[in-house]
């Protein structure tokens, strides 16, 4: 059966299980490994299963919680998204789940309006991400050339792995204002790595006629990635944790933004690679 991609990055403009501890010996002293003592799967494994099963050959929002595809499926077009990914561990997932539960209770008492990004429809834990591009489209003949250009730009950038902390909760909409996202706002990391990665992504996609994320088209069009200035879009970077088809009221937003982040406020999230998803293929590029 073919696959369809309806991730949050593709269905509008705006997910690996946490590692398990390895126990040396079972309770019965046998030393046999149980399911709970197995080592975590490598990150690359989850990239192989980053797509959901196709249940319709057409865009049918009723099959996806009312979400609409921002990029219509056209033969020869490949939906593309550049991002960095976060795999919360068990305790972090619990805190995030609690925040989403509290937020859902703030939506006029209708918690079902808020949909979590923490789990798939089958209950599997999903990674979260920070976008470095809009959902854009590459033609079949452009895929290899883009990846070569993007990897070359990353390789010459000397951007090393970095940590990010979150500072607040907020709401943002997609470009079409058909979906609203409950997000963690990211602080500016050391060496301004997020803005540098955004700069590389925007310039690399711009070479193929694709619009930039956050900055204006006129600022990024036809500019040499090596000579164009790096802008500051720190206030735009975020990690989406839930979504809604309806925009919350000003009062609801205020209540949801005041929810305590708890231990997440002190958390340092490590990012050591950039991911490029073209169609159903995910490439992981180490920093």
C-alpha positions in Angstrom: 0.0 0.0 0.0 1.3 3.5 -0.8 1.9 6.1 1.8 0.5 9.6 2.4 2.2 12.3 4.4 -0.1 14.4 6.5 2.4 15.8 9.1 1.8 19.1 10.7 4.5 20.6 8.4 2.8 19.5 5.2 -0.9 19.9 5.9 -0.3 23.5 6.7 2.4 26.0 7.4 2.7 25.3 10.6 7.9 12.7 16.3 10.7 8.6 18.2 10.0 6.9 21.4 12.1 8.0 24.4 15.1 5.9 25.3 14.6 3.2 27.9 17.0 2.4 30.7 19.0 -0.9 30.4 18.8 -3.1 33.4 21.6 -5.5 33.8 19.6 -8.2 35.5 15.9 -9.1 35.6 14.1 -9.4 38.9 14.2 -13.2 38.8 18.0 -13.0 38.6 18.0 -14.7 35.1 19.9 -11.9 33.4 17.5 -12.3 30.4 16.5 -9.0 28.7 12.9 -8.1 28.9 11.0 -5.7 26.7 11.6 -2.9 29.2 15.3 -3.5 29.3 16.0 -3.3 25.5 18.3 -0.5 24.4 16.7 2.4 22.6 16.3 2.4 18.8 18.8 4.5 16.8 17.5 7.8 15.6 17.8 6.8 12.0 15.3 4.0 12.5 12.5 6.4 13.1 13.2 8.3 9.9 12.2 5.2 8.0 8.7 5.3 9.5 8.0 9.1 9.4 4.9 8.8 7.3 1.4 7.7 8.1 -0.6 5.2 6.0 -2.5 6.5 3.1 -6.2 6.0 3.6 -7.4 8.1 0.6 -5.9 9.1 -2.7 -7.5 12.5 -2.4 -7.2 15.3 0.3 -10.0 14.3 2.7 -9.9 16.5 5.8 -12.4 14.2 7.6 -9.7 11.5 7.7 -7.2 13.8 9.4 -9.2 15.7 12.1 -10.3 18.4 9.7 -6.8 19.3 8.6 -6.4 20.4 5.0 -3.3 19.8 2.8 -1.6 23.1 2.1 0.2 21.7 -1.0 -2.1 19.7 -3.3 -0.8 16.4 -4.5 0.6 16.7 -8.1 2.5 14.0 -9.8 6.2 15.0 -9.9 5.9 17.4 -7.0 7.7 16.5 -3.7 6.5 18.2 -0.5 9.7 19.3 1.3 10.3 20.5 4.9 13.6 21.4 6.7 13.6 21.1 10.5 15.5 20.0 13.6 13.9 17.3 15.8 13.5 16.8 19.6 12.8 13.4 21.2 11.5 14.1 24.7 12.2 11.5 27.4 9.5 10.0 29.5 9.5 12.6 32.3 9.5 15.4 29.7 6.6 13.8 27.9 4.6 13.7 31.2 5.2 17.4 31.7 4.2 18.3 28.1 1.1 16.1 28.5 0.1 17.9 31.7 0.5 21.3 30.0 -1.7 20.2 27.0 -4.3 18.8 29.4 -4.4 22.1 31.3 -4.6 24.0 28.1 -7.4 21.9 26.7 -9.4 22.5 29.8 -9.1 26.3 29.1 -10.9 26.0 25.8 -14.4 26.8 26.9 -14.5 23.5 28.6 -14.2 21.7 25.2 -10.9 19.8 25.6 -11.4 17.8 22.4 -10.8 21.0 20.4 -7.1 20.8 21.3 -5.2 18.0 19.5 -1.8 16.8 20.9 1.3 16.4 18.8 2.8 14.0 21.4 1.2 10.8 20.0 0.1 9.3 16.7 -3.5 8.1 16.1 -2.3 4.7 17.2 -0.9 6.0 20.5 2.8 5.9 19.5 5.0 8.7 20.9 6.1 11.2 18.3 9.1 13.6 18.2 8.6 17.3 18.1 10.5 19.8 15.9 11.5 23.4 15.1 10.8 24.3 11.5 13.6 25.8 9.4 11.4 26.1 6.2 7.9 26.4 5.1 6.2 23.4 3.6 7.4 23.9 0.0 7.6 21.8 -3.2 10.5 20.5 -5.2 10.2 18.9 -8.6 11.6 15.4 -9.2 14.6 16.7 -11.1 15.4 19.2 -8.3 15.7 16.9 -5.4 19.3 15.7 -5.7 20.5 19.2 -6.7 18.9 20.7 -3.7 20.3 18.2 -1.3 23.8 18.7 -2.7 23.5 22.4 -2.3 22.0 22.3 1.1 24.5 19.8 2.5 27.4 21.8 1.0 26.1 25.0 2.7 25.7 23.2 6.0 29.1 21.6 5.8 30.9 24.9 5.1 29.0 26.7 7.9 30.9 25.3 10.8 27.6 25.2 12.9 28.2 22.7 15.7 25.6 20.9 17.9 23.8 23.3 20.2 21.3 23.5 23.1 18.0 25.3 23.2 15.9 26.3 26.1 12.2 27.2 26.1 10.9 30.4 27.7 7.2 30.6 27.3 3.9 29.2 25.9 2.2 31.0 23.0 -0.2 30.6 20.0 0.7 30.9 16.3 -1.3 30.2 13.1 -0.2 28.7 9.9 0.2 30.9 6.8 -3.3 30.2 5.6 -4.8 30.7 9.1 -6.6 27.4 8.8 -5.0 25.9 11.9 -3.6 27.3 15.2 -0.7 25.9 17.2 0.0 25.8 20.9 3.8 26.2 21.1 6.9 26.5 23.2 8.8 29.6 22.4 12.6 29.0 22.0 15.3 31.2 23.5 18.2 32.4 21.3 20.9 29.7 21.6 24.7 30.3 21.9 26.3 31.4 18.6 22.9 32.2 17.2 22.7 28.7 15.6 19.0 28.8 14.8 19.2 32.0 12.8 22.2 30.7 10.9 20.4 27.4 10.1 17.3 29.4 9.0 19.6 31.5 6.8 21.1 28.5 5.1 17.7 26.8 4.6 16.1 29.9 3.1 19.0 30.6 0.8 19.3 27.0 -0.4 15.5 26.7 -1.1 15.6 30.1 -2.7 17.9 28.8 -5.4 15.0 26.6 -6.5 12.4 29.3 -6.4 10.9 28.5 -3.0 9.7 31.1 -0.5 11.6 31.7 2.7 10.4 31.1 6.3 9.8 34.2 8.4 11.8 36.7 6.3 10.4 38.4 3.2 10.9 37.0 -0.3 12.7 40.2 -1.4 15.2 39.9 1.5 16.3 36.4 0.4 15.7 36.1 -3.3 18.8 35.5 -5.4 21.2 36.3 -2.6 24.5 34.4 -2.2 24.3 32.4 1.1 27.9 33.3 1.9 27.5 37.1 1.5 23.9 37.8 2.5 23.4 39.0 6.1 21.9 36.7 8.8 18.7 38.2 10.2 17.4 37.8 13.7 14.1 35.9 13.8 14.6 34.5 17.4 11.0 35.6 18.3 9.6 33.3 15.6 11.2 29.9 16.5 8.9 27.5 18.3 8.1 23.9 19.1 4.5 23.0 18.4 3.0 20.7 21.0 -0.8 20.8 20.1 -3.1 22.3 17.5 -6.7 23.4 17.0 -8.8 24.2 14.0 -10.3 27.2 15.8 -8.5 30.2 17.0 -8.8 30.5 20.8 -10.3 33.7 22.2 -8.0 36.4 23.7 -9.1 35.3 27.2 -8.4 31.6 26.4 -5.0 32.5 25.0 -4.1 34.4 28.1 -5.0 31.6 30.4 -3.1 29.0 28.4 0.0 31.2 28.1 0.1 31.5 31.9 0.4 27.7 32.5 3.5 26.8 34.4 6.3 25.3 32.3 7.6 23.5 35.4 10.9 21.6 34.8 10.8 22.4 31.1 12.0 26.0 31.8 15.4 24.7 33.0 15.6 22.0 30.3 18.4 22.2 27.7 17.3 20.5 24.4 20.2 19.2 22.4 20.2 19.4 18.6 23.0 17.7 16.6 21.6 17.3 13.1 19.2 18.9 10.6 16.5 16.9 8.8 15.3 17.4 5.3 12.1 15.6 4.4 11.4 15.3 0.7 8.2 13.3 0.0 8.4 10.3 2.4 12.2 10.3 2.5 14.0 11.8 5.5 17.7 12.7 5.3 19.5 13.4 8.6 22.5 15.8 8.2 24.9 15.9 11.2 26.1 19.2 12.5 
